[in-house]
Amino acid sequence: MERVFGMDVHKNVLVTTIITEEGEETRWSGVEAGDLKNLMEWLKEKNCLKGVMESTGIYWVPIYVTLVDNGFQVTVANAHQVKAIPGRKTDELDSQWLARIFSAGLVKPSYIPEKKIMELRNLTRLRVALLEEQTAFKNRAHKILQICNIRLASKLSNIFGKDGQMLLNALMKRESIDEVIEKYGSKRLKAKKEEVKESILGVLNETDIIQLKICLENINRLEEQIRQLNAKIATMVNKKDVERISKVPGLAEVSASAVIAEIADPRRFQNDKKINSWSGLAPSTYQTGGKKPKSGHITKKGNKWLRRTLVQCAKVAIKARNSQIRQFYLRIRGRRGHNIAIVATARKLLDIIWHLLITGEEYIDKHYEENHDKIKEEDAQTSIRRGNTTTQTSRIHNHSTRLAWQKRFWKIHPKKRSDNDRFHIVPC
């Protein structure tokens, strides 16, 4: 019988049970360096170098690294997949249960990426956290301005850009908006100076100024930190893979780096269905009583970081005009609605990314390639129409819109009248 151990990991305590020919033996220990050294000596004395531990929060990471570096073969198990039978629950019983099911070969090992990938994941996930924090400060700044009846956001595309922050600083210092725009404003800002002035209807009081100043300082601080993270992430990823994936609609270098960090080794997935299931984007299945299986919501039992990134990329990808991804989204949306179509598009993106990473092929949008000449001709015709017959096109569009609205609420009866009045509108 092979000797194995099961380890129940906590913040300050480790409970380890070993299974031998003589039976089971349990030992409690701390997590300090000296405690781990004594624990490893005990395991070696018992000739037990192979075992399993739960992935409890982040507490398992230093324990796992220490054991592996000292020659132990450690399997990390998903805590959701190794739950004990309901009943009495103690740390000692949990460690015994882990040892027993591992000895019986019932534990599915979790994938542990190499150190470089772990470090890359830490940076990409930190970037997400910083973006969320920055967004929170931006929302607070918008709220302050809205309360003070300062509606710059309706006139500027980004009030936290160069022109926007210049105006906000002028408002906080109570400077003349006219002078600031004329002296420091861009050409675009000077062109709509009157509109900007009309949007500033209120005044910031002292507490508003303090809050807004803190918000802007934090936004700029976080922007610089995100820029530093992006530069470091760019040096850690495989540039060829990033360039290849970035050609997929909806993905840029930053999002491509995040996807690569989360997927790690794509060859560990046998097919696209496996990686979809791992990401949590696969629909759940319910079947009972011999009836036909039903598909429900996505499982969400997977990598939440990858799932979130792909959904965000899908929302960008569907805006790419005349792309294959957009055509796929529109086809699903017509039958199932926007939300389901977005998730399906995210799943489609993951299929494409996995295929590109496995094969090393380049992404080619077949729909765009097949319709390139047609799209180019349509764009040219649109430009000509807008440039030469804007008034006529607008008049036709307005008439069509008005007529479509009338058809919904009125009955239209053809009647012989003058050429200028071909329809007689009668109430229902």
Helices and strands as residue ranges (DSSP letters): E 4-9, E 14-19, E 24-29, H 33-45, E 50-54, H 60-69, E 73-77, G 79-81, H 91-103, H 115-147, G 152-154, H 162-172, H 177-184, H 187-191, H 193-199, H 206-236, H 239-246, H 253-263, G 266-268, H 272-279, E 283-286, E 294-298, H 304-317, H 324-336, H 338-359, H 366-370, H 372-388, H 390-409, E 410-414, E 423-427
